[in-house]
């Protein structure tokens, strides 16, 4: 119960990494507040947490809107009295060559993946000042550590998240706010599936192309995020922790 009675806010908590991380925090005693644009997925996350005896709550947010993020953080603090941990996970993916990518796709990816992290940190840091806290931004091995054709917008957004994370970490550590990033590789989520690819197809591709020979599990990425959020990682500041099965080694 490393996070007993802590308050953890997880954006993009209605599915995938966000849901898995939220359930992990709830299992270890935290109140897991999940936030995203769509309420249905969030409510399912809450039900799963409560079915395991954990505590969770769902709040709707648009991470690209500063007023929406400000309301989210204020509601968490008003309800629970503080914000101890924030995991900024909300993200989108758009594929296509740079020369052919619709400008709207480029803008959306940068708006959600980068501006969303900036706005989230801006308001989370303000709420944590005077008490301290932990912020973990979900970046990617694509961008800061590895590049692939057709994923320029996504890679650019995640590379920027990595740099922004480390800069913010230096700015805020003396206020007791510890900021890091985690950069996962292919995980057992729909985002790692190519168009029209089955899970069996993906397994064969990972066995061929990835040094570890498989996708990462939700437990593996959850364990990494929870470690970064814990006191055990108290000396980790401004780190971008790559968890990608050797892809970028």
C-alpha positions in Angstrom: 0.0 0.0 0.0 2.6 2.5 -1.1 0.0 5.1 -1.9 -2.3 4.8 1.0 -4.7 7.8 1.1 -2.8 9.6 -1.7 -4.8 11.4 -4.4 -3.7 10.4 -7.9 -5.0 12.1 -11.1 -4.7 10.2 -14.3 -5.6 11.8 -17.6 -6.6 9.5 -20.5 -7.9 7.2 -17.8 -10.7 5.6 -19.7 -8.7 2.9 -21.4 -5.3 1.5 -22.2 -2.3 2.7 -20.1 -4.4 5.3 -18.2 -6.9 2.7 -17.0 -4.2 0.2 -16.1 -2.2 2.8 -14.1 -5.4 4.0 -12.3 -6.2 0.5 -11.2 -2.7 0.1 -10.0 -2.9 3.2 -7.9 -6.3 2.1 -6.5 -4.9 -1.3 -5.6 -2.2 0.3 -3.5 -4.5 2.6 -1.5 -4.7 5.8 -3.6 -7.9 7.5 -4.6 -7.6 7.3 -8.4 -9.2 10.2 -10.2 -9.5 9.4 -13.9 -10.2 12.1 -16.5 -10.8 12.2 -20.2 -13.2 13.6 -22.8 -15.5 10.6 -22.8 -17.4 9.7 -19.6 -18.3 6.1 -20.6 -14.8 4.7 -20.4 -14.0 6.6 -17.2 -17.0 5.1 -15.5 -15.9 1.7 -16.5 -12.5 2.3 -15.0 -14.2 3.4 -11.8 -16.3 0.3 -11.7 -13.3 -1.9 -12.2 -11.4 -0.2 -9.4 -14.3 -0.4 -7.0 -14.9 -4.1 -7.8 -11.4 -4.7 -6.5 -12.1 -2.7 -3.3 -10.3 0.4 -4.5 -11.4 4.0 -4.6 -11.8 6.0 -7.8 -13.7 8.9 -9.4 -14.4 10.1 -12.9 -14.2 13.6 -14.2 -14.5 14.9 -17.7 -11.8 17.1 -19.1 -10.4 18.5 -22.4 -6.7 18.7 -21.9 -6.4 21.1 -24.8 -8.5 23.7 -23.0 -6.8 25.5 -20.1 -10.1 26.4 -18.4 -11.2 22.8 -18.5 -7.9 21.6 -17.0 -8.0 24.3 -14.3 -11.5 23.2 -13.4 -10.4 19.6 -13.2 -7.5 20.3 -10.9 -9.6 22.6 -8.7 -12.4 20.0 -8.4 -9.8 17.4 -7.3 -8.4 19.7 -4.7 -11.8 20.9 -3.5 -13.0 17.3 -3.1 -10.0 15.7 -1.6 -8.0 18.6 -0.1 -4.9 18.0 -2.2 -3.3 16.5 -5.3 -0.4 14.2 -4.6 0.3 12.5 -7.9 -0.5 13.3 -11.5 0.0 11.1 -14.5 -0.4 13.0 -17.8 -1.3 10.2 -20.2 -3.9 11.6 -22.6 -2.7 11.2 -26.2 -3.6 10.6 -29.8 -1.9 9.1 -32.8 -2.0 10.1 -36.4 0.1 8.4 -39.1 1.3 9.6 -42.5 4.3 11.1 -44.2 5.2 14.6 -43.3 4.7 15.9 -46.9 1.2 14.3 -47.1 -0.2 14.8 -43.5 -3.3 16.9 -43.3 -2.5 20.0 -41.3 -5.5 19.4 -39.1 -4.0 16.0 -38.0 -0.7 17.7 -37.2 -2.4 20.3 -35.1 -4.5 17.8 -33.2 -1.5 15.6 -32.3 0.5 18.5 -31.1 -2.5 20.0 -29.3 -3.4 16.9 -27.3 0.0 15.2 -26.9 2.1 18.4 -26.1 -0.1 21.3 -25.3 -2.2 18.9 -23.1 0.8 17.9 -21.1 1.9 21.6 -20.8 -1.5 22.7 -19.6 -1.9 19.8 -17.2 1.5 20.4 -15.6 0.8 24.2 -15.4 -2.3 23.7 -13.2 -1.0 20.6 -11.4 2.2 22.3 -10.3 0.2 25.3 -9.0 -1.9 22.9 -6.9 1.1 21.1 -5.6 3.2 24.1 -4.5 3.5 24.3 -0.8 2.8 20.6 -0.3 5.0 18.9 -2.9 3.9 16.1 -5.2 4.9 13.9 -8.1 4.1 14.3 -11.8 4.8 11.6 -14.5 4.3 12.4 -18.1 3.7 9.6 -20.6 6.0 10.1 -23.5 7.1 7.4 -26.0 10.2 5.7 -27.2 9.1 7.1 -30.6 10.4 10.6 -30.8 13.0 11.1 -28.0 14.6 7.7 -28.5 13.5 6.3 -31.9 12.1 7.5 -35.2 10.0 5.7 -37.7 8.8 6.8 -41.2 5.1 7.9 -41.2 5.0 8.9 -37.5 6.6 12.3 -37.7 3.8 14.2 -35.9 3.5 11.7 -33.0 7.3 11.5 -32.7 7.7 15.3 -32.6 5.0 15.7 -30.0 6.6 13.0 -27.7 10.1 14.3 -28.1 8.9 17.7 -27.0 7.1 16.1 -24.0 10.4 14.5 -23.0 12.3 17.9 -23.1 9.4 19.7 -21.4 9.4 17.2 -18.6 13.1 17.6 -17.9 12.9 21.4 -18.0 9.9 21.5 -15.6 11.7 19.0 -13.3 14.6 21.4 -12.9 12.3 24.3 -12.3 10.2 22.7 -9.6 12.2 20.1 -7.6 13.2 22.7 -5.0 9.5 23.2 -4.3 9.2 19.4 -3.6 7.6 18.6 -6.9 9.3 15.7 -8.6 8.7 15.4 -12.3 9.7 12.5 -14.6 8.6 10.9 -17.8 8.1 7.3 -18.9 8.6 6.3 -22.6 6.9 3.0 -23.4 7.4 1.0 -26.6 4.8 -1.3 -28.1 2.3 -2.4 -25.5 -0.7 -4.8 -25.4 -3.1 -2.1 -26.5 -4.9 -1.3 -29.8 -2.5 1.6 -30.5 0.3 -1.0 -31.2 -1.8 -2.7 -33.9 -1.2 -1.8 -37.5 -4.2 -1.2 -39.7 -6.1 -4.5 -40.3 -3.5 -6.4 -38.1 -4.7 -9.1 -35.7 -3.1 -9.7 -32.3 -1.5 -12.9 -33.8 -0.1 -10.9 -36.6 1.3 -8.4 -34.2 2.8 -11.1 -32.1 4.6 -12.5 -35.1 5.9 -9.0 -36.0 7.1 -8.3 -32.5 8.9 -11.6 -32.4 10.7 -10.7 -35.5 11.4 -7.0 -35.0 11.6 -6.4 -31.2 14.7 -7.5 -29.2 12.6 -8.9 -26.4 10.3 -10.6 -28.9 6.9 -9.5 -27.6 4.8 -6.5 -26.7 4.9 -5.1 -23.2 2.1 -6.0 -20.7 -0.1 -3.6 -18.8 1.4 -4.8 -15.6 4.9 -3.9 -16.8 4.1 -0.3 -17.7 1.9 0.1 -14.6 4.7 -1.2 -12.4 7.1 1.3 -13.9 4.8 4.3 -13.5 4.0 3.3 -9.9 7.7 3.0 -9.1 8.4 6.5 -10.5 5.5 7.8 -8.3 6.7 6.1 -5.2 9.2 7.2 -2.5 11.5 4.5 -3.7 12.2 6.7 -6.7 12.8 9.8 -4.6 16.2 10.6 -6.2 14.9 10.2 -9.8 14.3 13.8 -11.1 14.0 14.8 -14.7 14.4 11.3 -15.9 12.8 9.8 -19.1 12.5 6.1 -18.3 12.4 4.0 -21.5 10.4 0.8 -21.3 10.4 -0.6 -24.8 11.8 -4.2 -24.8 15.1 -3.0 -26.2 13.7 -1.3 -29.3 15.7 1.8 -28.9 18.8 0.3 -27.3 
